[in-house]
Amino acid sequence: MDGEGEEHGDGWYYIDNMAGEVQGPFGTGLMLGWVEQGMLEPAALEVRRGEEGEFRMMEEVFPLYSGLTGGQLAEQKKVSKL
């Protein structure tokens, strides 16, 4: 658990491409924060909400992040603060 109020497996899960394992549950804010910091790549990350169901590409679930890498989002965030 990530401390953001996700209970009983109701948070976000993702497939860790490097380890090949399912990770989670994590809160929405934490997951999006990792994307914005460049730690997760929406175009290459499969996610699902809750313990069951099909995984979908993160950029499909969060269209705002479609076509951008985490590094690009982090750079945009820096520029917008200027």
SULHU-V843982 format. One record per helix or strand of 2 or more residues. SS is the DSSP state (H for helix, E for strand). FROM is the first residue (numbers start at 1). TO is the last residue. If there is no record, write none. Layout:
# SULHU-V843982
SS|FROM|TO + SS|FROM|TO
This chain:
# SULHU-V843982
E|12|16 + E|21|26 + H|28|36 + H|42|44 + E|46|49 + E|56|57 + H|58|61 + H|63|65 + H|70|81
